[in-house]
Amino acid sequence: MSVKTIESEISAAEFHALEEKVYRTIEMLKAAREAKATAERDTVRLREQLEEREDEVERMRSEMVAFRKEREDVRTRVEKMLQQIESLTAAESQA
């Protein structure tokens, strides 16, 4: 075997190894791009869900404020009725 043949075999082996590295790099790049696209879709979906949840939380806060006001109104009306009943009972007791 001559020196030139050995150099050609080494060069061919090195070239093949380099070629394999390039193909692996290409596959890694494809996978990274797919992962990025998936992450971007997930991000959009999660942002939409977050906005929906924020809207729902705001609606629930409004309902809670309305319920508290309604509860306070009912409490006031019940207290008035109890005072009227006490007045009537007190009036009957004195008579």
C-alpha positions as a Python dict, from the first residue, in 0.01 Angstrom:
ca = {
    (1, 'M'): (0, 0, 0),
    (2, 'S'): (137, 338, -90),
    (3, 'V'): (129, 646, 127),
    (4, 'K'): (-114, 813, -110),
    (5, 'T'): (-367, 528, -76),
    (6, 'I'): (-350, 544, 306),
    (7, 'E'): (-403, 921, 295),
    (8, 'S'): (-702, 873, 65),
    (9, 'E'): (-853, 614, 300),
    (10, 'I'): (-801, 837, 600),
    (11, 'S'): (-942, 1133, 415),
    (12, 'A'): (-1242, 925, 303),
    (13, 'A'): (-1296, 801, 661),
    (14, 'E'): (-1264, 1153, 797),
    (15, 'F'): (-1499, 1282, 529),
    (16, 'H'): (-1754, 1013, 613),
    (17, 'A'): (-1731, 1100, 984),
    (18, 'L'): (-1777, 1468, 901),
    (19, 'E'): (-2069, 1382, 674),
    (20, 'E'): (-2233, 1188, 958),
    (21, 'K'): (-2184, 1483, 1194),
    (22, 'V'): (-2343, 1717, 938),
    (23, 'Y'): (-2644, 1485, 899),
    (24, 'R'): (-2682, 1456, 1277),
    (25, 'T'): (-2661, 1834, 1304),
    (26, 'I'): (-2931, 1870, 1038),
    (27, 'E'): (-3155, 1626, 1224),
    (28, 'M'): (-3093, 1811, 1550),
    (29, 'L'): (-3181, 2140, 1379),
    (30, 'K'): (-3504, 1990, 1241),
    (31, 'A'): (-3595, 1858, 1585),
    (32, 'A'): (-3515, 2196, 1745),
    (33, 'R'): (-3732, 2377, 1490),
    (34, 'E'): (-4020, 2137, 1551),
    (35, 'A'): (-3981, 2180, 1925),
    (36, 'K'): (-3978, 2558, 1883),
    (37, 'A'): (-4292, 2549, 1669),
    (38, 'T'): (-4463, 2326, 1927),
    (39, 'A'): (-4355, 2557, 2208),
    (40, 'E'): (-4486, 2860, 2020),
    (41, 'R'): (-4823, 2689, 1961),
    (42, 'D'): (-4838, 2591, 2327),
    (43, 'T'): (-4753, 2946, 2429),
    (44, 'V'): (-5033, 3089, 2216),
    (45, 'R'): (-5280, 2832, 2353),
    (46, 'L'): (-5173, 2897, 2712),
    (47, 'R'): (-5198, 3274, 2667),
    (48, 'E'): (-5550, 3232, 2533),
    (49, 'Q'): (-5640, 3013, 2829),
    (50, 'L'): (-5486, 3266, 3066),
    (51, 'E'): (-5693, 3546, 2913),
    (52, 'E'): (-6006, 3333, 2947),
    (53, 'R'): (-5924, 3263, 3312),
    (54, 'E'): (-5858, 3631, 3378),
    (55, 'D'): (-6194, 3717, 3223),
    (56, 'E'): (-6359, 3449, 3434),
    (57, 'V'): (-6190, 3575, 3751),
    (58, 'E'): (-6305, 3930, 3675),
    (59, 'R'): (-6662, 3808, 3617),
    (60, 'M'): (-6653, 3613, 3944),
    (61, 'R'): (-6522, 3918, 4131),
    (62, 'S'): (-6810, 4124, 3995),
    (63, 'E'): (-7057, 3855, 4098),
    (64, 'M'): (-6902, 3838, 4443),
    (65, 'V'): (-6937, 4213, 4490),
    (66, 'A'): (-7300, 4192, 4375),
    (67, 'F'): (-7368, 3901, 4612),
    (68, 'R'): (-7214, 4087, 4905),
    (69, 'K'): (-7426, 4392, 4831),
    (70, 'E'): (-7735, 4176, 4800),
    (71, 'R'): (-7651, 4001, 5129),
    (72, 'E'): (-7611, 4336, 5303),
    (73, 'D'): (-7946, 4454, 5162),
    (74, 'V'): (-8117, 4136, 5284),
    (75, 'R'): (-7954, 4174, 5626),
    (76, 'T'): (-8080, 4531, 5652),
    (77, 'R'): (-8435, 4427, 5556),
    (78, 'V'): (-8433, 4138, 5804),
    (79, 'E'): (-8311, 4370, 6082),
    (80, 'K'): (-8594, 4614, 6003),
    (81, 'M'): (-8850, 4332, 6015),
    (82, 'L'): (-8708, 4212, 6349),
    (83, 'Q'): (-8731, 4564, 6490),
    (84, 'Q'): (-9093, 4588, 6378),
    (85, 'I'): (-9172, 4251, 6538),
    (86, 'E'): (-9003, 4367, 6862),
    (87, 'S'): (-9205, 4688, 6855),
    (88, 'L'): (-9527, 4496, 6811),
    (89, 'T'): (-9435, 4248, 7085),
    (90, 'A'): (-9336, 4526, 7320),
    (91, 'A'): (-9661, 4714, 7247),
    (92, 'E'): (-9868, 4402, 7319),
    (93, 'S'): (-9678, 4334, 7640),
    (94, 'Q'): (-9755, 4682, 7770),
    (95, 'A'): (-10121, 4661, 7682),
}
